[in-house]
Amino acid sequence: MSAAVFAKLLAIFAIAALGWVVGRLKWLGSAEVDPARTLSNAAFYIFVPALLFRTTARLDLHALPWRTLLAYFVPVMALLLVVYAFEKRRRVEGRPVAAPSVRAISAVFGNTVQVGIPMAAALFGESGLAIHITIVSLHSLTILTVLTALVELDLARERHRTHAGGGFGKLFATLRTTLRNTIVHPVVLPVLAGFAWNATGATLPTVADEVLQTLGAAVVPVCLVLIGMSLAYYGLQGAARSAIGITLVKLLVLPALVLVVAHWGFHLAGLPLAVVVMMAALPVGSNALIFSQRYETLQSEASAAIVFSTLGFVGSAALWLGVLSMIG
């Protein structure tokens, strides 16, 4: 592992540790006041939408390397749906409705910016970094949009499950609620608005672009502080075992699946193959915690999975680089 990537990992732990100190000393209030949720809401309703809108509004759709993108997103979305379906089939009394979606995002959503960008730059140079950033541009909007639709469908079903009536009327009500809550959502709505702006062919006004860039830049530090605060307020609360399982899926299963699909399914080799495999091997990203905070589900598990997977990445990165070297 390069010195730049290792330094970035240390910086992540340092900022998360600062968040833990803030939580333990109750600088922003006690757990009863729940400042972690307030901070999460600020990220989810202000900073993340700004980042997503700016990304989609500026995206050059004609220049995207679609084969490389499919080689990455097909196995990622497949694993997401497998984890979601597996968790849906599990019968756990008292488990929140949003739990399958939260575990699915923790299993596939990588830390593509704080760790991923310096890793790609250090290992693959400018050419590899260009591929990595292209995938990053679609990473959040693809995974978050799909999971938002899934979780809102589950919540709508739960809301209408005990209501009177049934048949077509209940189905229509469920679909209507799902559609409304999926579109009018702080993740999906800015993505749709960004694509609408993109379709006009107009560039963002300078001031608007500067505002969006400044707001989007706050996502990383806010989320890292939030990880530490969540650990301080919620602790592990029996989440360590499941967090370790998610960590193993994220660091070992997902990159193995991407390697198989990309190399033998889409016939990627060389630099593009290395970039997509190492991107899949990244630790759990902080958006998993924001998602769990949004739906008040498994916050301690998401926080622990981020910390455990970031620690484990120190060893797993060397493993996957060795595998890629053997493949050539």
Summary of the structure (lengths in Angstrom):
residues: 328
radius of gyration: 19.7
end to end distance: 18.5
largest distance: 62.3
contacts: 1142
relative contact order: 0.19
helix: 80%
strand: 1%
